[in-house]
Amino acid sequence: MRTSLFIYFAFLFAVGLQAQTEPSVEGNVDNLPVREYTLTLREEAVNKAGKEVMGMTINGQIPGPTLEFNEGEYAVIYVKNEMSVESSIHWHGLLLPNFYDGVPYLSTPPIEPGKTLKYEFAIKQNGTYWYHSHTMLQEQSGVYGPIVIQPKEKTDLEYDKELVLLLSDWTNEKPRDVMRFLKRGTEWYNIRKGTATPLNQVIKRGALGAQFNFWRQRMESADIADIYYPAFLINGEQKVEYPEFKPGEKVRLRIIDGSASTSFWMTFGGEDPLLVSADGKDVVPVEKNKTFIAVAETYDFIVTIPETGKLEFKIMAQDGSGTATAYLGQGTIVAAADVPKPDKIGMMQQMAKMKMRMGAPALKFRPGKVDPYKMAEDWGMQMDGTMQMEGMNDMAPNAGSEGMGNMNREKSNMKKDSMQMDHSKMAKMDPPAGRAGMEKDPERKGQTRMDDMKMADMGGMKMGETGDMQGMSLFSQYNYDYLKAPEKTNYDPDVPVTEILLNLTGNMQRYVWSMNGVPLSEADKIKIKGDEVTRITFNNLTMMHHPMHLHGHFFRVINENGEYSPLKHTVNVPPMQKVTIEFYGNEYGDWFFHCHILYHLVGGMSRIVSYGTPRDPRLEEYPVSKLIDETDQYYSWGMVDAASNMTALNLVSSNIRNQFSLRAEYGWNKNMEVEAAYDRYLYDYLTVFGGVNIENGMEDSLEEITTTAIAGIRYLTPYLFTLDVRMDSKLRPQISLSRAISIFPRTILFGTYEYQADFGWVDELPQGDNFKKEITWSTGIEYFLSKNFSLMGSYDNRFGAGGGLSLRF
């Protein structure tokens, strides 16, 4: 049985490998049988989490209907947009002509309200895939659905039936409001789902030193997931039953993570299931129960319905904030194992033991000048050649380790992200101790031979039962070593290889996401050469997982299986780790390449991969700048404090580089100050600003208003203090320092100190004075009642003590 399975998979994989190296062609040139669908997009009221809200449906349902095809058919799909806004559909994981990939303004026209767009392409693959909107945040509102493609040849896998399970997350908020709330940088979502790490809990766990380490690097804590979701769904329901399955039946589960931003741990009741496919590609079958599925990935498992009872399939959100369940069969529940919730404070303690520098910038001073190798040396794991580990001396280097750590390298002038590695320099590199297998082949012009190396996660170090390497096993469970292709996937050694290093970077305070410190709005295209292999190393310098998806291609994910590394279209990159992929350039046009966490994509973590071919003339009316603008939109928010001693208003409107703000304070003692300013972000933590300040000099003196121009800098210091240094038009220097700290689960302590000096350089000082100072300070405490309301109490040396209510909007 095992032999016949292997032969079958070898045949299928050879066919699939050929399909992924042949360029796409428009039209039904081979006169394939046509299968036709119509998808209608509407805005409708739905209830997925106990509240009726407006969602976006496909043919009246969420998720959309399953599109079923046979390999070798020709798909014709009409997408009718009956919504009030434009939309799009991307066919995730399908190999198809560039024009039908479905990214509006890049490869495909947007579907305007009231219009219908016809997609058509040959089905030249089989497996489990899905489709979703690629317009702003519409995917979060329900525009997604499954695709199942049956192979040409009947499978030798033993199973009786199939079932698609599409996993997703649901929010009752408008997705744009979610993004706006993330941009303002509050802790409410973590508070709401119980994943915040306030100071009292940190101290209780003896982790204050770890917390100071995070603060020193301008980070609040180890983060896992950004958003509060009231419900997680399987096929649109929090709990779903499939009683039609009979005892002893084998069922192929086609599992798709169609979430906007949630990865899951999956567990199964009964005997361990057989994992047979990943991202639509067959893998060597392996028994595996607890499995991590990242956003946009698909996995196929074969499960056996228990002889007595119903099988439970359970998913838990990666941060432990919720679950969903499906039951197959009838009778007593055969329970799936529970996955422990992650311990964020414990994670912080382990990370504090690791030699790493966190907080790599999401924005650079000079986005046009990028040195990704220098960034990798300066941030992330600071590992040197003397580092030793028990049981690790036989590990081979990671495919993405060139130019990292203390290896010698020659700096080269790079155009943004892309560079051609000069492999002649590889001989000069000094690999870390304990690493072996770097062999040079003169026929490959000095290129490092990698296909037969054993690759592993964590920069070439496999963390497991042999020891924790001072805490470095923290993310070791997030790897793909269990995936093995049934046939070799490596490319011909004579094919040229281009190396690209992409450091994944982000700023949680402002919710900006980027690669190499450059968001999409400031990035050049990544140039791809046809008939060459492109090898990309992702070096994650953030605390978040990033599932990276390349449109229109499959790539090898280099793991410990070397030549048998699996093919995927989406790869999860864990925090502070490196993952290497490679693919053959066989297409044309421009393709999208991005983190599939929807809010990270819209926050800037995306690129355009380009073959440099002429743009399709059918897109002449659809400038790509509109796609880029989606990642650099302005988001606005505000806050009002109404207290017994004063009232205050703060308004902010911000995109990636620019921010406009208005701050007004009025004390019931008739002391008033208003300030309007424009900030330009030069760097993640540094802005220059200018504006106007209006205030009265003392209480009960609204007739004595003074107006001054202001200019200065704002800087977020280590330990998360906001430093403001300015000069006004009366040449009065001023410095202020402010900070807010979460001390209990719903309680924030905040304070501000401001010092202004007047040397009489413009206004004359009173007789005998050559210096005048003004000190303003305030401190207070805020208790969150909900997302939008807080109780607050404060003392201000101008307005006195008081308490009241804060409103966020």
N, C-alpha and C positions, 0 to 999 in steps of 0.2 A: 504493500500500500504506500509506504513512504517513498519507494523508488518511483512508482507511477506518478505520485504527486510531484516529485522533483522534476521528472521529464516533462510533465504538463506545464509546470511553472516556467521551466527553461524555454519551452516553445513560445508560450505567451509573452515572456519577457523579451525574447528576441524580436518578436513582432512589435511589441510596444516600444522598444528601443529604436527600431527603425522609424516608427511613426514620429518619435520626438526629435529626430534629426532631419526630417524632411520639412522643407518650408511649406507654409500654408498657401493655399491657392483659393481664390474666390470662385464661386459658381459650382454648379453640379456637373463638373467636367467628366466624371465617370458614370453619369446617368444612374446614380444611386437611388434606391427607393426612398421616397419622401415621407417624413412623418411631421405632421403639422400641429402646432398648438397656438392658442390665443390667450394671452395674459392681460387682464384688465386691472389697472391700478386705480383705487378709489380711496378717498378719505371718509372713514366711517367711525362711528362710536363703537368701542370695544371695551371689554372688561376682562383683564388678565390678572389683576391683583387687587380685587375687591373694590374697584372704583371705575366708573365709566368715564373714559377719556377718548379723545380723538386719536385714532391710529390710521395706518395706511395698510390697506388690504390688497391681496392679489386674488382675483376671482372671488372676492367676498370672504376670504379667510386669512388667518395668520397661524402658522406659516402658509406660504403659497402652495399650490398643488405640486405633487411630484411629477416631474417630466421624465418619462421613461423612453429610452431609446435602445436600439440594438446597434452594436458596432457595425459600421459599414452602411448606415443609413444617412440620409441627408435631412438635417433639421431645418425647418422653416417655422419661425416663431414670431407672431405678431404681438407687439406690446402696445396696448392702448392706454394712454394716459388720460384718465377722467378726473384727475386731481386739479387743484387750483395752482399748482406749482410744477415746474419742469422736473423731469425725472430721468432715470436711466436703468439699465439692467446689465450687470457684468456676469459672465458665465465662468465662475471661479474654478480654475484648474483645467479648463478645456483648451485644447490646442486648436486655434481657429485663425482665420484671416484677421489682420490687425484692425480693419475697419469695423468688425463686429465684436470687438472685445468689450465694448460697452462703457468705456471711461469717457464721459462727456467732455468735449472740447479738446481732448488729447487724441483719441482714436476714432470716436463715434460722435455724431451729433446728439445733443440732448433731445429728449422727447418732450416737446412743449405741451402745455395743457391743451387738451382736445385733439391731440395728434396721435398717430400710430406709426411706429417704426418697425420695419420688417428686418429681422435678423435671420441669416441663413448661412449654414456652414456644414461641411462634412463631419460626420462622427467617426473619428479615426482612433478611438481609444475606448476602453471600457473601465468600469469602476464606479465609485461613489463620489459625487461632486455636489455643488450647489450653486445657486444664483442669488444675486442681491443687488440692490441699488448702489450706485457709486456716486450719488449726488448728495453732497453734504452729509447730514446725519440721518437720512431717511431709513437706513437699515435698522436703526434702533427702534423706529416706529412700526416695523413689521414687514418691510419690503425684502423678503428673503424666502427661499424655498429649495427643496432637494432636487437633485438630478441623479438618476440611476441608469447606467449604460451596461447592458448585458453583453458578454463577449461573443465573438463569432462562433467559437468552438465551445461545446458544452463542457462545463467544468467537471473535473474529477473530485472536487471537494464534496464531501458527504454532508448534505443538509437537505431538509425537506421544504422549508419555506423561508421567506425573507421578510424583514421588517425594517423600515427606515425610522430612525430616531433622530430628530433634529433638536439639538439643545440650544437654548437661547436665554437671554436675560430680558427683564421687562421693567421699565420705569413708568410711573404715572405722570412724571414731569415731562414737559416739552424738552426734547433733546437739546435744543439750543440753550434753554435755561440751565440744563445740566452743564453744558460747556461754559456758559457764563459764570456759573457758580464755581467751577474748577479754576477759572481764570482769576477769580478774586482771592483764591488761596485760603479758604477757611477750612476748619477741621470738622465741620458738621457731619459730613458723610461718614467719616470714621466714628464719630460720636454716636450717630444713629444706629450703625450696625455693630457697635461694641468692639471695634478694632483699634480704638484710640489708645495711646500709651501715655497717660498723664503722669505728672511728676510723682504723685503719691504712690502709684503702682511701681514706677521705676525704682524709687527709694526702697519700697517694701521688698523688692526682689534683689536689692543690693547691686543695682545696675547704674548707679549714678555716674560712675566713671565712664561707662559705655555711652550714656546719654551726653556727657560733656564731649566725648569724642565725636559724636554725631553733630552736636551744636558747633563745635570748632570747625567742622567741615560744611557748615551752613545747611545742615539737614536736620529735620525734626526727629525722624525715626526711620526704622526699616519699613518701607511701604510695600504693599502687595497688590492691592486693587484700589481704584480711585473712588468708585461710585457706590452709593447705596441703592440696592435694588430690592423692592418689596417682594419680588417673585422671580424664581428661575423656572424655566419651562422645558418640558419634553413634548414635542409635537403640539406646542401651544397650551399645554396644561401643566399645573404643578404636580398633579398625580394622575396617571393614566393607566387604564387596565386593558389587557389584551387576552381575554379569557378563551379565545378560539384555539389557542395552541394546546395540543394534546400531550400527555405524559410520554416522555421518550423521544419526542420530535426534536430534531436538530434545526435550529433557526439561525439564519445569517442576519446579524444585526448590522445595518449600515448606519453608523453613528457619525453625525456631522455637528461640529460646534459652530453654529450660526450666530453666536452672541456678538453683541457690539463690543464688549470689553471684558468678558468673563471667561477664564479658563477653568476647567473642572478636573477634579479627581473622580474617576469612574470605578465602581466596584460592582461585582456580580455575585448573586447567591448561587449556591450549588457548587458543582465542580468547576475548576478553573476553565474559562473559555479559551478558545483557540483564536489567536489573532492571525488573520490571513491577509490583510491588506492595509496599506497606509496611504492616504491621499490619492486613492484610486488605483495605486500600483500594488501588484501582488508582492508579498514578502514571504520568506521561508516561514511556514506556520510555527507559532510558538505559543505555549500555554502561558497566559498572563492575565492576572486578575486586576489588581490595583494598577490603573493606567492613567497617566496625565494626558489630557487633550487640550491643546492650546486653541485659542481663537482661530477659526477658519480651517483647522485640520479636520480630516475624516479618518476613521478607523472602522474596519470590518472585523467582527468577531463571530465565531460560530459557538452558540450555546446549546446546551441540552436541557429541555424542559424536565424538571424533576418528576420522578414516578409518582410521588405524593406531594402535592403542594404546588404553589406558583413561584416562579423565579422572580426575585427582586433585582432590578437594575437601578442603582442609585448614583446620582451625581452630587458632589459637594463643590460649591464655589471655592476657588483656590484659597481665598482668605478665610474660609470657614463661615461665611456670613449667611449661608442658606443652602438648601438642598431641593432636589426634585426626584421623583421616583416613577418608574414604570414597572408593571407587573405582567408577567407572561405566564398564562395557564390559569388553573383554578385550585382552590383549596387553601390550606395553611401556607403562610408566607415562608419561603426559604430565603432567609434574610441575607442581604449583602453586608459585607463588613463596613463598619464605620471608619472613616479616616479622621485621625485626630486633627483638631484645629491648629493652625500654625501658631507658634509662640513668638510674637513679634519682639518682646523684650529679650527673650532668649536669643533670637536672631541678632539683636543689637549687641548682646554680650559676646557672641561668637565672632561677629564682624570686628569688634573692638580688638580681638586677639590677632586678627589678620593684618598682614602688612599691605595695606591698601590706602590709596588716596582717593577719596570720594568727592563728588561735587564737580565733575568736569563741566565746563561751561556749555550751555545750550546756545549761546550767542557769542560771537567773537568780535574783537575790535575791528579786524580786517577780514571779513568773510571771503574776500577774493584771494586771500593768501592762506592756504590750508596745508599743513604738514601733518597728516594723520599718524605717521610713525612717531613724530615728536609728541603728539598728544597721547599716544599709547604709552610712551615712556614716562610721561609726567603724571599720568593718572591711572587709576585702577590698581591691579596687583603689582606691587613693587617687589619682584622676585629676582634673585640673582643666581649666578651659576654655582654658588656654594650650598644652595639649599638642598638638603637631603631629607629623605623620608623613608620610614620603615616600609619595606615591601614594595617600593616604587622604583627601584633602581633599573628595572627592566623595561620601563615605559618608554615608548618611542615618542618623538616630538609631534606636536600637533601641526596639522597642515597650515594653520594660521599663525604660527609662531615666528615666521621670518621677520626680522627687523624689530622684534619685541625685546622687552627686558633690557639686559646689558649687552645684547649682541651688537657687534660693530656693524655699522652700515654707512653707506655714502648718502648724504642728503641729495635729493634731486628736486628740481623745480617741477611742481605738479600743478596741473590745471584742475582745481577743485578736488573732487573725489578720486578721479581716475589717474592712474599712472601705469606705465609699463615697467615692471621690475627688471632691473639689469641683473640677470642671473649670473653673470660673470663675477659679481661681487659676492656670491653666496659662499665661495670658498673661504672668504675672510671672516665669516661669521663664526663666533665661538659659542656652540650650543651649551646649555646648562649641563652640569655634571649629571651622570646617570642616564642621559639620553643617548640613543644610538640609532643607527639606521640611516643616517644622512649619506646617501651615496650619489655620486655624480656619474652621469652617463654622457660621454663625449658626443654621442649621436644626438643628444638633446640640447646641445649648445650650452652646457653648464647648468641646465635646469635641475633643480632638486627633484629626485624621484620620490613621489609621495604615494602613488597608488597602492603600493604593497606595504605601506607602513601601518602600524596599528594606531589608529587615532582614538582619542578619548576627549571627554569634556574637561573643562577647567584648564585650558591652555596646555593640554598634553598630559595632565596628571589625572589619573582616574581615582576618584575618591570613593572609598568603599569601606569594607570591613577591616581593612588593614590599618586604620588609624585615621584621625580626623585632621591631621596636618595643621594643628593649631586652629581648628574650626573650619578648615577649608572644605569639609564635606558638606557644608551647609546646603549647597545647591546641587550636590552630586546626583541626586535622584532624578534630576531633569536632564536626561540624555537619551540618545537614540540608539544605544548599543544593542538593544533587543531587536532592532530592525535590520534584517539582512536580505539583500536582493537575491533571488534565486539564480541569477546569472551575473557575470561580471558587468559592471557599469562604467569602468574606466575608459578613457578615450585613448585613441592612438597616440603613442608616445611622441610621434613626429609632429603632432598638431601644436602650433605655438600657443603659449599660455600668457594671459595678461593677469597680473595680480592687482587686486584692489583691496584696500583696508578701509572699512567703514566703522568708525567708533560711534556707538549709539549714545546719544547725549540728551539730557533733559533738565528742565528746571521746574520743580514741583511748585515753588512759590508763585510763579507766574504762568505755569502750565504751558511752557514752550518746549517742543520736542524737535530734535534735529539729528543730523548725522555729521560727524566731525565738527560739531559746533555750528553747523550751518543749516537752517531750516530751508524748506523747499523754495520759499519766496526769494531766497538769496543765493540759490545754488545753480550751477551749470548742470547740463545733462551729463549723465555717465555714458561715455562713448563705448560702444560695443563693436568689435570687428567681426565681420562675418567669417565663417569657417575657421574660427579660433575658439579656444576654451577661455572663458573668463572665470577666474577663481576669486571669490569674494570672502574675506574674513570679517565677520561681525565681532567686534570687541565691545561688549556691553559695559558702559561706564556708569550705568544708572542702577537704582535699586528695584527697578521694575523689570518684569519679563516683557520681551518684545517678539511677537510672532511675525516674522518677516515674509512677505509674499511677493513673488515675481510673476507678473502677468505673462501669459502666452508661452511659458517655458516650464519644463521640469529641470531640476538640478539635483546633483549628487550631494547628499549630506554626508560629509566625511566623518566616519565613526570608526570604531575598533575593527570593523569588518573589512576595511581597506578596499580592495578591488570590488568587493560585494557591498559597498556602501549603498544605502537605499536611495531611490529617487523620490523627490517630494516637490510640491509647489509652495509649501509654507513651512518655515522652520522656526521653532521657538528658541530664542536666545536668552538664557537665564541671567540674572544679575551678576555682574562682575566676572563673566565668563566669555569665552571665545567659541564661535562655531564657524566652520568653513564650509562653503558650498562651491560647486563649480558646474558650469553648463556650457554647452556647445552653441555657438552663435550661428543659427540657421534661419533667422527670420529677417524682417525688414521693418522699417518704421519706428515709431516711438511706443514704448510700453511703460506702464506704471509699475512702481516698485516701492513698497511701503510697509510700515508696521500695520498689522490688521486690527489692533485695538483702535476702534473708530476715532476716539477722542485724541489719541496720539497722532493718527494720520492727519486729522483736521488741525492739530497743534503744530504740524510742520515736519513730522518724521516720514518723509517720502522723497522720492527722486523720480526723474524721468530717465529711463534707459533707452538710448538711441543708437540705431544702426547708421544714422547719418544719411538715410535715403530721403528723397524729396517728399514733402508733405502731401498727403492725399488732397487733390484739388476739391474733392467733395466737402472738405472741412474749411474751405476758404472763409466762410461766413462765421466760423466758430473759433475765435482766437484762443490759444492755449492759456493765455494770461488769465482767463476766467477761471480755469481750474486752479491755477496757482493762487489766485486771489482768495479761493476758499480757505486756504491755510493761513491767511493774513488778514482776516476780517477784524473789525473793531467790535469789542464787547463792552457793554456799559453796565454799571451797577452803582448802588448808592446805599447810604446808611443814615438814619436819623436817630439821635439821642434826645429824648425828652425827659428831663430830670427836674427835680425841685429847685436846683440851683442854676441851671443853664439849659440851653438847647444847642444842638450841633447838627450840621449837615455836611456830608461828604459825598461827592459825586465823582466818578471816574469813568473815562472811556479810553480803551487801550487796545492797540494791536501789538505786534511783536516788537517793534522798535519805538513806537510813539505812544505817548500817554497825555491826556488832557485831564485836569483835575480842578475841582472847586471845593474849597473848605470854608465853612462859615461857622462861627461860634458866637453865641449871644448869651451873656449872663443877665440874670434878673436884676443885677446891680447896674445895668446899662453899660456894661463893659462889652465891647464888640470887636471882632476881627474877621475879615474876609480875605481869602487868598485864592487867586486863579493862576494856574501855572501850566506850562507845557514842558514835559520831560522827553528827552531823547536818550534811549538806552544805547550806550556805547558797548556794553558788555553785560553779562548776566546780572552783575551786582553793582553796576555803576551807571548813573545817569547824569547828564547835565541838564539844567532846567533854567527857565526864565519865566517871569510873570509879574503880577501886580499884587501888592498887599495893601489892604485898606483897614485902618484901625483907629480907635480913639486912644488917647494917651493914658487915660485914667477913668475910673468908674464915674458914673453920673455925668458924663461929658460928651454926649453924642453930638454936640455942636462942634467939637474940636476934632474933626476927622482929618487924618493925614493919609495921603496916598503916596506910595513909593514903588519904584520898580525893583525887582529882585532878580538875582542870578546866582547860581551856585551848583553844587554837586550833591548827589545823594549816593550813599554807598552802604551796601549790606555787608557788615563786618562779619568775621568769624564770631561764632556764638550768637548770630542772628540779631544783632543790634542794628537798627537803621540810623545811620549817621548823616546828618544834614549840615552842610557847611555853606554859608551864603554871604553875600554882600548886597546891601540895598543901595538905592540911588543917593542916599545921604551918607554913603561910605561908612555904614555901621556894620561891622562883621558880626556874624551870629553863628553859633554852633548848637546843635540839638542832638539828643540821643533818645531813642525809644525802643521799647521791647514789650512783647506779650508772651506769656508762658502758660501752658495748660497745666494746672496744678491738681485738678480733680477731673473725673470723667466729663462733666459738663461745665467746668468752671475755668475761666481765663483770668489771670492777673496781668494788668498792663500798667505801664508808666511812661512818662515823657519828662525830660529835663531840657530846658532851653536857656541859653546864656547869650545876651546881646551886649555889645560894648559900643559906646559912642565917645569918640575922641575929639569931637567938635570940629571935624574936618569940613563940615558943610554948615550945620547950625551952630550958632555960638552957644557955649555952655554958660551957666550962671557964673557971676564974678567969683573968682577964686577956685573954680573947679576946672580941672583939665582932663577929667575922665568921668563918665557916667555909665552905669551898668543897669541892665534889667534882667532879672531872673524869673522865669516862668516854669512851673512844674505841676504835674498832676499825676495821680495814681488812682487806680480803681480796680474793681472786680466785676466780672460779667458772668451770668449764669444762663446757659442756653435753655430756653423753653422749647424751641422748635427751630426749624431751619431759618425762619424769618424773624423770630422774636427772642429777646433776651431781657432778663432783669439786670440792671446795672446800678452800681453805687460808686461814687468817685469823690475825690477831693482835689480841687484846683486852687492854687494860691491866689488866683484872680477872682474866682466865683464862689469859693467856699465849698462846703460839703453838701452832698445831695444824692438822691437816688431816683430811679425812674425806669423807663422802658427804652430798649433799642429796637429799631426796625431795620431789617436788611431787605433791599429790593433790587 
